[in-house]
Amino acid sequence: MEKEIAGKVEDARTNRASEAYQTLRGLIVRGGLAPGARLRETELARKLGVSRTPVREALSRLEYEGFVRTQRGEARREATVVASLTKRDARELFYLVGALEGVAARWAAQLPTAERNGLCDSLSRANRAFMAAAGDALRDAPTLMALDGAFHQKIVEPTAGVRLLGTWEALKPHTVRYTWAYRDYFAEHAKEAAGDHEAIIEAIRRGDPDEADRAAAANYWNGALRISTIMTVAGEQR
């Protein structure tokens, strides 16, 4: 009985920490917590309606994943702050996610013909919706980004194993954070991204693993270049 009660208490604690993590990561990715913002456990616990323990665990996980960092403040005190948005980090993150999606696209191109064609039909519909939204992008950038995310999810999910999917799910929000932070600029380049998507679809439909891999990675290489160009004009965020 005591073990059962202890197990339930542990599950509840884990759930609270997970919920705190998801909430805080969502705020960071969407700019609700800006780069450089100081994160105080007591304040966050009050806002989230939890104790400091799950907040501390959530911040530890976010630091491990690179969303927050510890810096020395006044009187050598350490402070937890939201990680910066820099061109160097953007390049690394976009290339990493591109490599992962390249693997997924490679495997997608090796699916049986009927399954492969079904996937490509689904990807084509997703890309058409993305292109249609591009015309209204400046008025509704969040919808455009959601449609872009849905397209990439369709590439990864059908073939990815636990390790690839887990790594992709940990890194992908970082690239979303960049596109969200510079969403108005991203909207201006949406048609270029849609062209990249078409190249991925065509390679998968032909059953060409090498080209599917390259096209999926190139989508992120191009994204890294676009973000770098945008940040040169708009500035990094620290």
C-alpha positions as CSV (number, residue, x, y, z in Angstrom):
1,M,0.0,0.0,0.0
2,E,2.8,2.4,0.9
3,K,4.6,1.6,-2.3
4,E,1.5,2.3,-4.3
5,I,0.9,5.6,-2.6
6,A,4.6,6.6,-3.1
7,G,4.3,5.6,-6.8
8,K,1.2,7.8,-7.3
9,V,2.9,10.7,-5.6
10,E,6.0,10.3,-7.8
11,D,3.8,10.1,-10.9
12,A,2.0,13.3,-9.9
13,R,5.3,15.1,-9.3
14,T,6.6,13.9,-12.7
15,N,3.4,15.1,-14.4
16,R,3.7,18.5,-12.8
17,A,7.3,18.9,-13.9
18,S,6.4,17.7,-17.5
19,E,3.5,20.2,-17.7
20,A,5.7,23.0,-16.4
21,Y,8.4,22.1,-19.0
22,Q,5.8,22.0,-21.9
23,T,4.3,25.4,-20.8
24,L,7.7,27.1,-20.4
25,R,9.1,25.7,-23.7
26,G,6.0,26.8,-25.5
27,L,6.4,30.3,-24.1
28,I,10.0,30.4,-25.1
29,V,9.4,29.0,-28.6
30,R,6.6,31.5,-29.3
31,G,8.4,34.5,-27.8
32,G,6.2,34.8,-24.7
33,L,9.5,34.6,-22.8
34,A,12.0,36.7,-24.8
35,P,15.7,36.0,-25.2
36,G,17.6,37.3,-22.2
37,A,14.5,37.2,-19.9
38,R,15.4,36.2,-16.4
39,L,13.6,33.2,-15.1
40,R,12.9,33.2,-11.3
41,E,11.6,29.9,-9.9
42,T,9.4,31.6,-7.3
43,E,7.7,33.8,-9.9
44,L,7.3,31.0,-12.4
45,A,5.9,28.7,-9.7
46,R,3.3,31.3,-8.8
47,K,2.2,31.9,-12.4
48,L,2.0,28.2,-13.2
49,G,0.3,27.3,-9.9
50,V,2.8,24.7,-8.8
51,S,5.6,24.5,-6.3
52,R,9.2,25.4,-7.1
53,T,10.3,21.8,-7.4
54,P,8.6,21.0,-10.8
55,V,9.7,24.4,-12.1
56,R,13.3,23.7,-11.1
57,E,13.1,20.3,-12.9
58,A,11.6,21.9,-15.9
59,L,14.3,24.6,-16.1
60,S,17.0,22.0,-15.7
61,R,15.6,20.1,-18.7
62,L,15.3,23.3,-20.7
63,E,18.9,24.2,-20.0
64,Y,20.0,20.7,-21.0
65,E,18.1,21.2,-24.3
66,G,19.6,24.7,-24.9
67,F,16.4,26.8,-24.4
68,V,17.8,28.5,-21.3
69,R,21.2,29.1,-19.9
70,T,22.8,30.1,-16.6
71,Q,24.8,33.3,-16.4
72,R,26.5,35.2,-13.6
73,G,24.7,38.3,-12.5
74,E,25.4,40.9,-9.9
75,A,27.5,39.9,-6.9
76,R,28.5,36.7,-8.8
77,R,25.0,35.3,-8.3
78,E,23.9,32.9,-11.0
79,A,20.7,33.6,-12.9
80,T,18.7,31.5,-15.4
81,V,17.8,33.4,-18.6
82,V,16.2,32.5,-21.9
83,A,18.9,31.6,-24.5
84,S,19.8,34.1,-27.2
85,L,18.9,33.9,-30.8
86,T,22.1,34.1,-32.9
87,K,23.1,33.4,-36.5
88,R,25.7,30.8,-35.4
89,D,23.2,28.8,-33.3
90,A,20.6,29.1,-36.1
91,R,22.9,27.6,-38.6
92,E,23.8,24.7,-36.4
93,L,20.2,23.9,-35.5
94,F,18.8,24.2,-39.0
95,Y,21.5,21.9,-40.4
96,L,21.0,19.3,-37.6
97,V,17.2,19.2,-38.2
98,G,17.8,19.1,-41.9
99,A,20.1,16.1,-41.5
100,L,17.4,14.3,-39.5
101,E,14.7,15.0,-41.9
102,G,17.0,13.9,-44.7
103,V,17.2,10.5,-43.1
104,A,13.4,10.3,-42.8
105,A,12.9,11.4,-46.4
106,R,15.5,8.8,-47.6
107,W,13.5,6.1,-45.8
108,A,10.2,7.5,-47.2
109,A,11.6,7.2,-50.7
110,Q,12.1,3.4,-50.0
111,L,8.6,2.7,-49.0
112,P,6.5,0.4,-51.2
113,T,5.1,2.2,-54.2
114,A,1.5,2.4,-53.1
115,E,2.5,3.6,-49.6
116,R,5.0,6.1,-51.1
117,N,2.4,7.5,-53.4
118,G,-0.1,7.9,-50.6
119,L,2.4,9.8,-48.5
120,C,3.3,12.1,-51.5
121,D,-0.4,12.8,-52.1
122,S,-0.7,13.8,-48.4
123,L,2.4,15.9,-48.6
124,S,1.1,17.6,-51.8
125,R,-2.1,18.5,-50.1
126,A,-0.2,19.9,-47.1
127,N,2.0,22.0,-49.4
128,R,-0.9,23.3,-51.3
129,A,-2.5,24.5,-48.1
130,F,0.8,26.1,-47.1
131,M,1.1,27.9,-50.5
132,A,-2.5,29.1,-50.3
133,A,-1.8,30.6,-46.8
134,A,1.3,32.3,-48.1
135,G,-0.8,34.9,-49.8
136,D,-2.3,35.9,-46.5
137,A,0.9,35.3,-44.6
138,L,1.6,38.8,-43.3
139,R,-1.9,38.8,-41.7
140,D,-1.7,35.3,-40.4
141,A,1.9,34.2,-40.0
142,P,1.1,31.7,-37.1
143,T,-1.3,29.7,-39.4
144,L,1.4,29.7,-42.1
145,M,4.0,28.3,-39.6
146,A,1.6,25.7,-38.3
147,L,1.0,24.5,-41.9
148,D,4.7,24.4,-42.5
149,G,5.1,22.3,-39.3
150,A,2.4,19.9,-40.4
151,F,4.2,19.3,-43.7
152,H,7.5,18.4,-42.0
153,Q,5.7,16.2,-39.5
154,K,4.3,14.2,-42.3
155,I,7.8,13.4,-43.6
156,V,9.2,12.2,-40.3
157,E,6.4,10.3,-38.7
158,P,5.8,7.5,-41.2
159,T,9.3,6.1,-41.1
160,A,11.1,7.4,-38.0
161,G,12.1,5.1,-35.2
162,V,12.1,6.0,-31.6
163,R,15.6,7.5,-31.6
164,L,15.2,9.6,-34.8
165,L,11.7,10.8,-33.8
166,G,12.8,11.7,-30.2
167,T,15.9,13.6,-31.4
168,W,13.8,15.4,-34.0
169,E,11.1,16.4,-31.5
170,A,13.8,17.8,-29.2
171,L,15.5,19.9,-31.9
172,K,12.7,20.9,-34.2
173,P,11.2,23.4,-31.7
174,H,14.5,25.4,-31.8
175,T,14.0,26.1,-35.5
176,V,10.4,26.9,-34.9
177,R,11.6,29.4,-32.3
178,Y,13.6,31.2,-34.9
179,T,10.9,31.3,-37.5
180,W,8.4,32.5,-34.9
181,A,10.8,35.3,-33.7
182,Y,11.2,36.5,-37.3
183,R,7.8,35.4,-38.5
184,D,7.0,38.5,-40.6
185,Y,10.2,38.0,-42.5
186,F,9.6,34.2,-42.8
187,A,6.2,35.0,-44.3
188,E,7.9,36.9,-47.1
189,H,9.9,33.8,-48.0
190,A,7.1,31.3,-47.8
191,K,6.9,30.7,-51.5
192,E,10.6,29.8,-51.6
193,A,10.0,27.2,-48.9
194,A,7.1,25.8,-50.8
195,G,9.4,25.2,-53.7
196,D,11.8,23.3,-51.5
197,H,8.8,21.2,-50.4
198,E,7.9,20.3,-53.9
199,A,11.5,19.1,-54.6
200,I,11.2,16.8,-51.6
201,I,7.8,15.4,-52.7
202,E,9.1,14.7,-56.3
203,A,12.2,12.9,-55.0
204,I,10.1,10.7,-52.7
205,R,7.6,9.9,-55.4
206,R,10.3,8.9,-57.8
207,G,11.7,6.5,-55.1
208,D,15.1,8.3,-55.2
209,P,16.5,8.0,-51.6
210,D,19.7,10.0,-52.3
211,E,17.8,12.9,-53.9
212,A,15.1,12.8,-51.2
213,D,17.8,13.0,-48.5
214,R,19.5,15.9,-50.2
215,A,16.2,17.8,-50.9
216,A,15.0,17.5,-47.3
217,A,18.4,18.7,-46.0
218,A,18.5,21.5,-48.6
219,N,15.2,22.9,-47.4
220,Y,16.9,23.5,-44.0
221,W,20.2,24.7,-45.6
222,N,18.1,27.3,-47.5
223,G,16.2,28.1,-44.3
224,A,19.5,28.7,-42.4
225,L,20.6,31.1,-45.2
226,R,17.3,32.9,-45.1
227,I,17.4,33.3,-41.3
228,S,21.0,34.5,-41.5
229,T,20.1,37.1,-44.1
230,I,17.1,38.2,-42.1
231,M,19.1,38.5,-38.8
232,T,21.7,40.6,-40.6
233,V,19.0,43.1,-41.2
234,A,16.7,42.7,-38.2
235,G,19.5,41.8,-35.7
236,E,20.2,39.0,-33.3
237,Q,18.2,38.7,-30.1
238,R,20.2,38.5,-26.9
